[in-house]
Structures are given as structure tokens and as C-alpha cells.
Amino acid sequence: MPELKEYLPELKETTRVRTRRGYHYYFSLNGEYVKSTNSLFGRRLELRSNGTYVVAPPSIIKAHRYVYEIPLSEILPIPKILIKENNPASPAKDKNHNTFEIPKYHGQKVDCIRQILSRDLEVGERNNSLFILYNLLLRNKNTKEYSKKLVINKNKSLLKPLTELDLKKVYRKAYKYGCSAIRDKLAYIKCEVCEYRFKDGELKDSNILIKNIRILPKLSSTQRGIACLLGTVYNGESPSVYRIAKEANMDWRIVNNTMKSLKKRGFFD
């Protein structure tokens, strides 16, 4: 729709994905509240926001692979016209509720940081979200002081912020969460849009699959299945047999024996 670019010139520069029938354009909410709709500008245009999802790269649907034509690193803030057009009446806010603008931080490719910062965290999400946010910021070379400041400001922006006592528990200790553990703790996290797990869409040299690529063809189908989980879902982690069994929907004893055989082959230490 050529005229759409007249409304939204940002479409030429922001993150773009080639789909089977057109394009998906991505914008960062930066703390703004925007409702989803199937009739943007009164046309048959979809806008997807918080609480919804889209098919994202590198998914394959009916033989079509979804790919980034403009990467996530180029994502632009959501244009004001979309906020105004789709929110004629903004939701009521508590008088203490502040608009939160996402600040600069180290770790831009770790998209779960952005997703936590962009979300108006609800009761039941706040403790785990802020705890994980703090630890992710530390792991991505942000200072303790800056990480605390960012978490405090994020908490202040919530409709129902944590108490000062609860907020202190967020900093109680450093903890290294892997991708799978974050997904388990925070159901709203969407890993499909993250550039961190597979750097620029590719497996890193340190990935267990790359390191053992020559022996992959020699593995049994069960061994290859477990190996793929270790190199993708649990990339860089050391999951227990029971976690793998749950993810693979397999008997834990089969997983246990498979892990032993992989170790014997030198697949991991």
C-alpha cells in the first residue's frame, strides 16, 4: 500500500520482515500503551501490540522462511501517529503512574531486557521481572549503580509498584538465568525476536552443535534430538535431565542414558 508510507515514512528505515504475502514492520513501544487492531487507519491493516504475537524469523510457514530485510538492531520508536490513531482515549492511569522512557543500556541485542522494560508489569509479574531485569543488566556490563537506578525507575512507572522492602529483595544476590529459565519465569517473553541467542541469526563457534558437527551424522535419532535441544533451547546452559525430559516430552530414563552416551562420545564434558 504505497500511500501507507505517506502516513508512516519510518517504514523505510525500521526493522522489516519479509512474509509470505508482504511485510511485517517492527517498532519499539518505549513504554507507550498501544492497543492491537485489525483496521488501522480504517483499512485492512493489522497492528499487533502487548499480549499478542506474530510469526517471526527464522520460522518457516508453507515453505516460506521469514527473514529480516532490516535487522532488529535498526528498530525505531513507535511513531506518534500510531499512538494517537489507535488510542483516541488513553487508559486511565494512577496519579503516581509515570510514563517510562527506555534509557540507554548495554545489552541491546538481549531482547528480553527490552521486553521487560517495555511492559507495564502486572501483579504476579513484578518480582521475577525486576529480579531478572537487574541480573541481565549486570551480566551485560551495566554497573550495579546504573542497574539499580534503572530498575527503581521502572518500578516507579508501574501502576502498582513494589514496596521498598520488596524492591530490596530484587538486589539480594546475583543469579545467572539462562534463556529457558527466563521463559519459564516470564511467560510473556518472546525469544523469536532476540538476536542474542544466535548471533546475527547464526550459531556461535562455541555452540555445542558447531563444536561437534562432525559426529552429528553418526548419532542416533534420539541422540541428535537431545543434541539439538542442548544447542538451541539450552544454548550455553547446563540443564538437568528432568528439564530436558520435560521439554522433549520423553521418559527421563531415556534422556539420562542418552546424555551418558553423548558424554562418552565426548559431545560435552
C-alpha positions, 0 to 999 in steps of 0.5 A: 500500500504505497500511500501507507508510507505517506502516513508512516515514512519510518517504514523505510528505515525500521526493522522489516520482515519479509512474509509470505504475502508482504511485510511485517514492520517492527517498532519499539513501544518505549513504554507507550500503551498501544492497543492491537487492531485489525483496521488501522487507519480504517483499512485492512491493516493489522497492528499487533501490540502487548499480549499478542504475537506474530510469526517471526524469523527464522520460522518457516510457514508453507515453505516460506522462511521469514527473514529480516530485510532490516535487522532488529538492531535498526528498530525505531520508536513507535511513531506518534501517529500510531499512538494517537490513531489507535488510542483516541482515549488513553487508559486511565492511569494512577496519579503516581503512574509515570510514563517510562522512557527506555534509557540507554543500556548495554545489552541491546541485542538481549531482547528480553531486557527490552521486553521487560522494560517495555511492559507495564508489569502486572501483579504476579509479574513484578518480582521475577521481572525486576529480579531478572531485569537487574541480573541481565543488566549486570551480566551485560556490563551495566554497573550495579549503580546504573542497574539499580537506578534503572530498575527503581525507575521502572518500578516507579512507572508501574501502576502498582509498584513494589514496596521498598522492602520488596524492591530490596529483595530484587538486589539480594544476590546475583543469579545467572538465568539462562534463556529457558529459565527466563521463559519459564519465569516470564511467560510473556517473553518472546525469544523469536525476536532476540538476536542474542541467542544466535548471533546475527541469526547464526550459531556461535563457534562455541555452540555445542552443535558447531563444536561437534558437527562432525559426529552429528551424522553418526548419532542416533535419532534420539541422540541428535534430538537431545543434541539439538535441544542442548544447542538451541533451547539450552544454548550455553546452559547446563540443564538437568535431565528432568528439564530436558525430559520435560521439554522433549516430552520423553521418559527421563530414563531415556534422556539420562542414558542418552546424555551418558552416551553423548558424554562418552562420545565426548559431545560435552564434558 
